[in-house]
Amino acid sequence: MFEMGTVVAVIIALSELIKRNQYVSAKYIPLFTMAVGIVAGIVYIPHTTIAEGIMNGIIAGLTSNGVYSLGKGVITAGKEKDAD
């Protein structure tokens, strides 16, 4: 089974791929990450019950969305500072 960090990284990569190829509108990416996270939580992340797998998946989906948004904010802030 995979570690949570690996699953989060894969979800970030998949969401970026989906967004760049415009398969899904950018406003639906959080829903996509949640759905992929739930599937990954059930299939890939170790758990003892299905409810625990779903919760782990929700955590992975929300984390991947938050980590991406945080990184995007830091990069954008750096570019704005360089422009001044």
N, C-alpha and C positions, 0 to 999 in steps of 0.2 A: 504494500500500500504506500501511498505518497504522503509526504508531509504537507501540512497546511500551507506553508510558504510556497511550495512548488505549485500547488493547485491554484493559489492566488495569482502567481505569475502567469500561469497558463490562461487563466480567465482574463487577465489584463491583455495578454497578447491576442486572444480570440476577439475580445471586444474591440480592440484597435483595428484588427483586420476587417471585422464586419463594418466598422464605421468608415474606414478609409475606402472600402469598395462600395460603399453606399447601399449595402443590402438592407440595412435597417436605419431609420432616421436616428440622428444623434440623441434625440429626446427619449428614445426607447432603450438606449443602452443600459440604464440601470435595471430595467426589467429583464433584459437579456442576461446581464451578469447574475441576477438573482436566480433565473431559471437554470443557467449553466452551473451555478454554485450548488443548487439543490441536487441536481443530477450528480455532480461530482461528490457531494457529501454522502449520497447514498451508495455510489459505486466505488469511489476511490479513497475516501478518507475513512480510516478505521472507526467503527462504532459498534455498540452493543445492541442498540434498538434502532428501528427505523426513525423514530422521533428524534433521537440523538443525531442520526445521519442528516436528517433534514435541517436541524438546527445548525450543525456544523457547516452545511452547505449555504445556509442563509448568512452565516458569519463570513464565510469565504467570499460570497458574492458581494456583500456590503463592504468588506475590507478591500476587495479589488477595485471597486468603484471609488472608494475613499482615497486609496493610495494613488490611483491615477489622477484624481482631481487635485490632490495635494501636490503631486509632482508637477502637474500642469500649472498650478498657481505659482509655484516657486520659479519655474522657468519664465513664465510671463512677467513676473515681478522683476526678475533680473534683466530682461530685455528692456522694460520700461525705464529702469534705473540707468542702463547704458545709453539710452536715447537722450537723457537729460543732459 
